[in-house]
Amino acid sequence: MSARRVRRVSKISSSPSFAPTPSAPAPPPEWVAKLAALRQSPLGYALASLLVLLPCYWQARIEAGDLSSHVYNSWLAQLVDAGKLSGLVLAHQPTNILFNQILSGLFRTLGPDLAQRIAVSMAVLVFVWGAFAFVSAASGRRAWSLLPCIAMLAYGWVFHMGFFDFYLGLGLSFWGLALAWDMRPRRMAVALAVFVLALLAHALACAWGLAFVAFLWAAKRMGEARLWQVTGVALLALIASVIAVDSAWRTHWSSDQLKLITGADQVRVFDDKYDALFLALLVVWGLMLADAIRQRGGRQILLGLPLQFCVLSAAGVFLLPGGISIPGYRHNLVYIAERMSLAVAVCLCALLASAKVRAWPQLCMAAVGAVFFGFLFHDESALNAFEGRMQRMVMRLPAGQRIVSGANDPSLRVNAMAHMIDRVCIGRCYSYANYEPSTWQFRVRAVAPNPYVASVYADSFAMQTGRYIVKPEDLPLYEVTLDDQGNQILVSLQAGAPNGSKLCKILPDIL
């Protein structure tokens, strides 16, 4: 009897007439549905690309440190190739060459102005969409919510230092990782070809990408339960690599590298006002991470591949030498930690994208991005104005003269002023202090003393810092410097005297 009642009760309780009817979720607003559809379409990617490229075109010149030197050396390469510059040669090298080859090819057909805009635009698109593809693959969802953050990183410290071969190589490495993520043979073959291009761009970026492909393969083979063991082995391998490099070559390491392990330092571009953006970005990232932990749980975050990528990349930034003296080069490979912090930041984006990013963090990120790009526009306007005045000053000289720059702003975190004179000289004069030929890290190399550029890096550095003692064979040598009122002037240097460097504050205060 009791069993019969139980069966009857259970029958009643499962009856549709007594079951609670769940309320259907409200449909999203029409504009949200249209935006989601746009994101899935080629038009959405095209519009996003146009927005991302805006900083490449919003000023008369792209102010990005070494870019001025790269485009200047594209001009020198043409003269060397034509046999017009004795003491300089064009070298064949396996890396640190891809961006410069693209720039040189465009220079020959389109001239310097259009060449640098197109080459930089290509590098930006490769980096942004490579980072987007990697973050999407690692998080399992399209990373549109993190695209504003990726855009900020794309125009951060590495970009404004002008390290475009590394920048392009890192973007290609992100593409390679995204292709290799599921370890399918055909996609792995394409990834291998992409990593060959990454090697041509920069060996450091390529090595980082290949190391993570190896880690990804081992992690997927060992499974989630042994993931942290794989990470531990990877950390031991990293430490062994550091010891091996330190034993083989002369290196430099600084405890300041610990400050770079979050990657947020990439937004600290020019002067102190960017410190507030650095802190704001850390806060937004922290809030997004806390929200991701609430959504997915701490265990899922800990056992996810994005966190392992963050841990290993941050460890590399801290443990690897900041500078390495590599045989065959006449100048150290420097700023290693500062470059690799960009990879840490993108890995952190992958971690944050692993959970659904709600509206309020996206709004906060958009606000930080708006201020960041506003600062960049303001500062690049001032740098453009200064370079414009320098160009007008140099135009007073007869063609073919040697010239150096004697103005510097020590408050800047990027080398924004030292190479302005390089771009100004294209087609007209010779930037005597240009650093590329004397380092042997680039295609144009100085193999003997010559009247066009310093053949020894120590001389080039001394000229850039105002401590070079002018020699009789350097004359005539001119310098663009500043008078006591901060106005640019042109002076003729004398043998036996230092060239000098005038300190100034080039960026006006916003408030």
Buried (B, 14 or more C-beta within 10 A) or exposed (E): EEEEEEEEEEEEEEEEEEEEEEEEEEEEEEEEEEEEEBBEEEEBBEEBBEEBBEBBEEBEBBBBBBBBBBBBBBBBBBBBBEEEBEBBBBEEBEBBBBBBBBBBEBBEEBEBBEBBBBBBBBBBBBBBBBBBBBBBBBBEBBBBBBBBBBBBBBBBBBBBBBBBBBBBBBBBBBBBBBBBBEEEEEBBEBBBEBBEBBBBBBBBBBBBBBBBBEBBBBBBEEEEEBBBEBBEBBBEBBEEBBEEBBEEBEBEBEEEBEBBBBBBBBBBBBBEBBEBBBEBBBEBBEBBBEBBBEBBEEEBBEBBBBBBBBBBBBBBBBBBBBBBBBEEBBBBBBBBBBBBBBBBBBBBBBBBBBBEBEEEBBEBBEEBBEBBBEBBEBBBBBBBBBBBEBBEBBEEBEEEBBBBBBBBBEEBBBBBBBBBBBBBBBEBBBBBBBBBBBBBBBBBBBEEEBEBBBBEBEBBBBBBBBEBEBEEEBEEBBBBBBEEEEEBEBBEBEEEEBBBBBEBEBBEEEE
